[in-house]
Amino acid sequence: MESGKKTTGLSLFLKQGAAALLFCVSSVLIIAVNKLTLTTYKFPSFQVLGLGQIITIITVLWVARMFHIVSFPGPSLQEFRKIFPLPIFYVFNLILGLGSTQKLNLPMYTVLRRFTLLLVAIGQALVLGTRETLSVNITLVMMVVGALIAALNDLAFDLMGYIFIFLTNLATAANGIYTKKMMGSDMNKYEIMFYNALLVLFPVLLLAYGTGDMEKAYQYDGWSNPYFLLNFFLSCVMAFILIYSTIMVTHLTSPLTLTVIGCLKNIIVTYGGMFIGGDYVYSLVNFIGINVSVAASLVYSFLKYKEQVQNSKERSSTTV
């Protein structure tokens, strides 16, 4: 019996580790390829890129369902009712996230994304009834303070980029919390992915057409460039992998664990992003603010790790 429990525990740990690694790698890669596509190759429409990602998710999952690789119920009014309000958060997260990636340099993008951690903590307290410790709350505040210091002297300031990123933060926090709630219902991960993408396909298509982005994408002169096409393709594929790994991490752990991993990933993107895209403008105050936010995120991740270890020990002692 003891051996069976250890095996089960090890299996869960490996699943959690694999899901976390997949999330970390895919989220770093997708930010890099999105930035290269939208900034380096100057693709004019983040909405059309988002549309490509949505179509990829729908196609991959539907084909996998046809070949019985995955299973989820077919389209019905009941399915559409069950998934709401998740598609609303998903479309804001996707489209505005791509918009902010295009308009902001990666260091500021990742620093401002740390507001999500504070929003998740507030959301979990209100929706899931879980509260953070004082030390964790202090690090959350310090991350925000660092982001504000960096923003005060952002020489590449873009107002629309800042609006996009704050709306993305709200959508990301809400998406993580409600995905966790839905994974506790009878909806599986493939069902959530498929119906999220399906329900936002036509609204995004109409948005892209209505704003003229479809025409801009059609007239883009880089379609014959194989390197651009590779980046565009990778962006679409990595979007599917990222959403899958996001749901898996949320299902196996918690929305806050997801954001901790994302926080560590953002450290890589923060410093690497100073050299990707070519749009970061150095200033001392901005650089100090970025480092304050990064340092706070490291302390935050350490505190959450200690908390998780302590919780594991308490669960083990209660089962003995």
N, C-alpha and C positions, 0 to 999 in steps of 0.2 A: 504493500500500500504506500509506504514511504517512498519507494523507488518510483512508483507511478506518479506521485505528486511532483517529484523532482524532475522527471522527464517532461511532464506537462508544463511545469514552470520554465524549463529550459527551452521548450518548443515555443512558448509564448514570447520569451525573451528574444529568441532568434527572429521570430516574425516581426516583433516590434523594431528590432535593429535593422532588418532588411527593409522594412517600410520607411524607417527614418532615413536610411542611406539613400534609397531611391528618391525620396522627397527632396533631400538636400541636393543631390546631383542634378535632378531634373529642374529644380527651381533656379539653380545657378546657371545652368545651360540655357534655359528659356529666356532668362533676363538678358543674357549675353547675345543670343541670336535675335531676340526682339529689338535690342538696341542697335545691333549691326544692320538689321533690315530697315528700321525706321529712321535711323540717324546717319549711319555710314553710307548706306545705299540710297538714302533719301526717298524711301517709298512713301508716297504722299498720304496714304490712308490707313490709320490704325484700325478704323472700323472694318475695312475689307480684310485686313489681316485677322482680326477677331472672327470675321465671318468664315474665313478659311479654317480656323481652329474649330469652330462650332461644327462645320460640315465634316471635318475629319473625325471628330468624336462620334457623331451620329453614324457615319459610314462604317467605322471600325466596329462599333458595338452591334450594329444591325447585321453586318456580315458574320461576326462572331456568333450572334444568336442563331442565324440561319444554319451554321455548321455545328450548332450545339456545343460550342466552346464555353459560352456563358448562357445564363437563362434569366429572363425577366419577363413580366407580363406584356402583352401587346398593348398598343394605344387604346385608351378608353377614357371616358369622362371621369371615371373614378380615379384613374392614375393621375390625371391632371389636377384633380382636387387634392389628392394626397401629397403631391410634391410642393404645393404652394405653402409659404411664400418664397421658397428657396430660389426659383428662377429669377426673381427680382434682384436678389442679392448677387446671384451669379452673373447676370448680365452687366450690372454696375461694376462688379469686381473685374470682369474681363475687359470690357470696353474702356472704362476709365483708367484701369491699370495700364493698358497699352497706350492710352493717351498721355498719361503722366510719364511713362517710359520714354516716349518720343520727345516730350517737352522739357524734361529735367535731366541733368547729368546724373549718372548712377550713384555717386556718393550722397548727393542730396536726396535722391529717390529712396535709397535704403534707410537713411537717417530719419526721414519724415515717415517712413513706413512703420517706425517703431511706436508711433502713436497707437497702432493697432493693438499692441500689448496692453496698454492702459484700457482701451475700449473693451478688449476681451475680458479683462479682470472685472470691469464694471458689469459687463453683460452676463458673465457667469454668476455674479452675485445676484443679479436681478432675475435671471431666467432659470439657472440651474441651482441657485441657492448655495454656491460655494464662495468662500471669502479668502482673501490673501492675508499673509502675515504682515506686520508693520515693516519689517526689513525689506520684504518684496515690494511693498508699496513705495518705499523710499527709492529703491532702484528704478522703479517705473517712472517716478517723478523726475529723477536725475536724467533718464534717457530723454524725456520730453524737454527738460531744461537744455540739455546739450543740443537737441534738434533746433530749439528756438535760438540759441546762440549762433549756430551755424546759419540759420535762415536770416538772421539780422545782417549778415555781411555776405550774402550769396550774390556774387557778381554776375551770375548767369540767371538771375531771378526771372521767373515766368509766372505771371499771375494765374493763367489758366492751368498751368502745370500744378501749382499749389492747390487750386480748387479741386482738380482731378484727384490728386493724391489723398486729400482729406476725405473725399467721398468714397474713394477706394478703401481707405482704412475702415470706414463705417461698414461698408459692404463685406469686407473680409472678415471682420469680427462677427457680424451677424451670420454670415455664411457658415463659419466654423461652429458656432454655437447651435444653430438650427440643424446642421448636418448631424451633429452629435445626438440631438434629440430624435431625428428621424431614423438614425441607425438603430435606435432602441425600439422602433416600430417594426412593421413587417416589410419595409422597403429595403432591398439589398443595394450594394454599392453601384452595381451596373445599372440598376433601375434609376437611381438618383442621377447618375451621370447622363444617361440617355435622355430622360425626360427634362432635365435641366436644359440640355442643349437643344432638344426639339422645340420646346416652348419658346425659346428666345430667338430661334432661327429667323422667323419671318419679321418680328419687330426690328431686329438688327439689319436685315436685308432692306426693309423699308426706310430705316434711318440712313443707311449708307446711300441709298438711291436718292432720298429726299434732300440730303445735304450736298449732293454732287460728288460724293466720294467714289462712287462706282465709276463715274466718268473720269475722274482723276487717275484711278487705278488702271483703267483701260488705256489711257493715253501715256502712262508711265513708260519711259524708254528703256527700262532695265530688264524687261522680260526676256531678252535674248542673252543676258549675262548669266552664265551657269553658276557663278558663285552666289549671286543674288537668289537664284532659284533654289539653290541648296539651303540657304538661310531661311527662305520662306517655307520650304518643305519641313525643315527641322523645327521651325517655330510651331507649325501646325501639329506635328507628331508629338513634340515635347509637351504641348498643351494637354493632350490626352493623357500622357504618362504622369504629368504633374497633378492633374485632377484625381486620377486613380490613386496615386500615392498619398495625396492629401486626405482623401476619404479613408484610406487604409490606416494612416497614422491616427486620425481622429477616432476611428472605430476601435483600434487596439489600445489607444492611450486616452488622451483628452485634448480638447481644443488648445489648452494652455501648453501642453507638451509640444503640440504642433508649432505654436508660435515660438517656443524656446529653440527648437531646431531651426526654424526660420530665422531667428535672431542670430544664431551662430553662422548660418549661411550668409546672412547679410553682411557680416564682418568681411568675408571673402569678397563679396561684391563691392563693398564700400571702397576698399583699397584698390582692388583690381579695376574697378570702374573709373578710377582716376586716369586710366590709360586706354579705356574702351570707349569708343564713340567720339573722342576728341573734343568734348564740349565742357569739360570741367575746368573752371577758372580758379586758380589758387588764390587764397587770401589767408592771412594768419588767423584772424578771428574765426573765419569759417572752418579752418582746419582744426582749431582748438575745440570748437563746438562739436565737430564730427567725432573727435577723439574722446570727449566727455561722454557722448552718447554711446560710443563703442565700449568704453570702460564700464559704464553702468550696465550695459547689456551682458557683459561677461560676468559681472557680479550677480546679476539677475539669474543667469543660466546656472551658475554655481549653486545659488540658493535653492532653485527649483530642483536641481539634481539631489541635493541633500534632503530636501523635503520628500522626494520620491523614494529615496533609499529608506528614510525613516518610516514612511507609510508601508513599504514592503515588509520591513521588520515587524511592524505592529500587526499586519495581516498574518504573517507567519506565526507569530506568538499566539494569536487567537485561534488558529487552526490546530495547534499542537494539543 
